[in-house]
Amino acid sequence: MNSNHRVTLAAIAFGAFASMGAVANGKLRVVATTPDLASIARDIGGEAVEVTALAKPTEDAHFVDAKPSHIVTLNKADVLIEGGAELELGWLPPLLENSRNSKIAAGSAGRVVASQGIKMLEIPTTFDRSKGDVHSMGNPHFLTDPMNAKIIAANIADHLTQVDPKSAATYKANLTKFNAKIDTKLAQWQQQMAPHRGAKIVTYHKDFPYFAERFHIDIVENLEPKPGIAPSPAHLAKVIETMKATGAHVIMVQPYQNRRTAETVARQTDGIVVMIPQQPGAIKGAVTYFDMMDYMVSTLANALTRK
């Protein structure tokens, strides 16, 4: 049974139940589509919010398994934070439709679109499905650039203040603290990556361009010939040729991507496959956005040092 069918059955089962609003302890119910957005929401909301993420840390945010429980979660939400830029296009709309919660409807104070205000990369000049899973609004994997996290945090603080004015001072103070921590950590991360400026790497999917731009890394190839299209032997041969020509030896993959394919390429290029998830919680001990960035930077820097 596909996700949309399951969601439809859930809507029939639950019916048009009324939104329950804030939880009994007075905290706002905040729902984020992904764990990284949830982590930032917790930093900004602090004790005033209760945050739930819909996607699992190891799930591809493009293809989250929509569940009946998600409808209930969204129905009770005071605030919804989505990535936007068509990241959740394949699964979020039917959940929202069946949740029947006007508080998180498009354009409402309770709806935060994280991509708002972000300088999007890879916006296609033409929209052609033959080019793979191309996003018309640009690449949606923008949270690997910490400066974008500051923009998103400000958006979250603004919407939380609109929904919950009495806690405005808390949100403002937490935003100031968050921005200061980003500035401090970014200086550390840039120092770690500085010796590897211009390094050539390969990724499985086009999911690290913002990271590469911020830290001056050159992604020379992707294992997918086009976004969302499985690698073919001919394309992998091209990747191997490019890696040998450029000296690239690191292949970055995420938990839901085919590591065996990456290892096949690595064996033929004397390369290294590194698992670098973008979501907090996917790696033991990396439970926050800052933990995730620490892991991402240190893991890649170590891999680039090994050759």
Long-range contacts (C-beta under 8 A, 24 or more apart in sequence): 3-64, 3-65, 3-66, 3-91, 3-94, 4-66, 4-94, 6-66, 6-67, 6-68, 7-66, 7-67, 7-68, 7-70, 7-71, 7-94, 7-95, 7-98, 8-94, 8-98, 9-68, 10-67, 10-68, 10-71, 10-98, 11-71, 11-97, 11-98, 13-68, 14-68, 14-71, 14-72, 14-75, 14-98, 16-100, 17-75, 17-100, 19-75, 19-76, 19-100, 19-101, 19-102, 19-103, 20-75, 20-76, 21-76, 21-78, 21-103, 22-78, 23-50, 25-50, 28-78, 28-79, 28-160, 28-163, 28-164, 29-76, 29-77, 29-78, 29-79, 30-77, 30-78, 30-79, 30-80, 30-81, 30-160, 31-73, 31-74, 31-77, 31-79, 31-80, 31-81, 31-104, 32-80, 32-81, 32-82, 33-61, 33-64, 33-80, 33-81, 33-82, 33-83, 33-87, 33-88, 33-92, 34-61, 34-83, 34-87, 34-279, 35-279, 35-280, 35-281, 35-282, 36-143, 36-278, 36-279, 36-280, 36-289, 36-292, 37-81, 37-82, 37-83, 37-114, 37-143, 37-152, 38-81, 38-280, 39-280, 39-287, 39-288, 39-289, 39-292, 40-149, 40-152, 40-153, 40-156, 40-178, 40-289, 41-79, 41-81, 41-156, 42-288, 43-153, 43-174, 43-177, 43-178, 43-288, 43-289, 44-153, 44-156, 44-157, 44-160, 44-171, 44-174, 44-175, 44-178, 45-156, 45-160, 45-171, 45-174, 46-170, 46-171, 46-174, 47-170, 48-160, 48-164, 48-167, 48-170, 48-171, 49-79, 49-160, 54-95, 55-279, 56-281, 57-255, 57-277, 57-279, 57-280, 57-281, 57-282, 58-255, 58-256, 58-277, 58-279, 58-282, 59-256, 60-254, 60-256, 61-87, 61-88, 61-140, 61-279, 62-87, 62-88, 62-90, 62-133, 62-228, 63-90, 63-91, 64-88, 64-91, 64-92, 65-91, 66-91, 66-92, 66-94, 66-95, 70-95, 71-95, 71-98, 71-99, 74-99, 74-101, 74-104, 75-99, 75-100, 75-101, 76-101, 77-101, 77-103, 77-104, 77-110, 78-103, 78-104, 78-110, 78-163, 78-164, 79-103, 79-104, 79-110, 79-111, 79-112, 79-159, 79-160, 79-163, 80-104, 80-110, 80-111, 80-112, 81-112, 81-114, 81-156, 82-111, 82-112, 82-113, 82-114, 83-113, 83-114, 83-115, 83-140, 84-113, 84-114, 84-115, 84-116, 84-137, 84-140, 85-115, 85-118, 85-120, 85-135, 85-137, 85-138, 85-139, 85-140, 85-142, 86-135, 86-136, 86-137, 86-140, 87-115, 87-135, 87-140, 103-163, 109-159, 109-162, 109-163, 110-159, 110-163, 111-159, 112-155, 112-156, 112-159, 113-155, 114-142, 114-143, 114-152, 114-155, 115-140, 115-142, 116-155, 117-151, 117-154, 117-155, 118-142, 118-148, 118-151, 118-152, 121-209, 121-210, 121-213, 122-206, 122-209, 131-226, 131-227, 132-224, 132-225, 132-226, 132-227, 132-228, 132-229, 133-226, 133-227, 133-228, 133-229, 134-226, 134-227, 139-206, 139-207, 139-209, 139-210, 141-206, 141-207, 141-208, 141-209, 141-210, 141-278, 142-210, 143-210, 143-278, 143-289, 144-207, 144-208, 144-210, 144-211, 144-214, 144-278, 144-293, 144-296, 145-210, 145-211, 145-213, 145-214, 146-182, 146-185, 146-186, 146-189, 146-214, 146-293, 147-182, 147-186, 147-214, 148-210, 149-182, 149-289, 150-178, 150-179, 150-182, 153-178, 153-179, 181-290, 185-290, 185-293, 185-294, 189-215, 189-293, 189-294, 189-297, 190-215, 192-297, 192-298, 192-301, 193-217, 193-297, 193-300, 193-301, 195-301, 195-305, 196-300, 196-301, 196-304, 196-305, 199-250, 199-304, 200-243, 200-246, 200-247, 200-248, 201-248, 201-250, 201-251, 201-252, 201-300, 201-304, 202-239, 202-242, 202-243, 202-248, 202-250, 202-251, 202-252, 202-265, 202-271, 203-251, 203-252, 203-253, 204-251, 204-252, 204-253, 204-254, 204-257, 204-258, 204-261, 204-262, 205-254, 205-257, 207-254, 207-278, 208-252, 211-296, 215-297, 217-300, 220-246, 220-248, 221-248, 223-251, 223-258, 223-261, 223-262, 223-265, 230-258, 231-258, 231-261, 236-261, 236-264, 236-265, 239-265, 240-265, 240-268, 240-269, 243-269, 243-271, 244-269, 249-307, 250-274, 250-300, 250-303, 250-304, 250-307, 252-276, 252-300, 254-278, 254-282, 255-282, 272-303, 272-306, 272-307, 274-299, 274-300, 274-303, 275-299, 276-300
